[in-house]
Amino acid sequence: MRNVLSNTEFYILQYLWSLETPTTFAEIMVHFTEEGKTWKKQTVNTFLSRMIQKGYLKSDKTKGPRAVYSPVFTKKEFHEKYAKDIVEDYYDNSILEFVRAYTAGHKLDDTEKTELSSYIQNL
């Protein structure tokens, strides 16, 4: 899979999605310290740098002396991209094969069947 986020990077990304505006490094540090994380500044900086390199985060210094960080993708866009990557990388780009694998050993209830059928009809 391409540019996979670590669990910690995804955790940071979830926090950034919860914000309405870009945030500074200092604000990120305060938030995670208040959550009980004992990460050092260099550790958080490394996570942010990796997320930028992977294309999930952007840094902007044009609005002041300090960089502000924000996600490149909305949460919805991220989930859509992630799901497409999984189908492409592991299921030969076949949604049918993905659904077969996902539902193996799991019966869809009538509501799920109806919703899935309706969704497919509207594609």
Secondary structure, 3 states (H helix, E strand, C coil): CCCCCCHHHHHHHHHHHHCCCCEEHHHHHHHHHHCCCCCCHHHHHHHHHHHHHCCCEEEECCCCCCCEEEECCCHHHHHHHHHHHHHHHHCCCCHHHHHHHHHCCCCCCHHHHHHHHHHHHCC
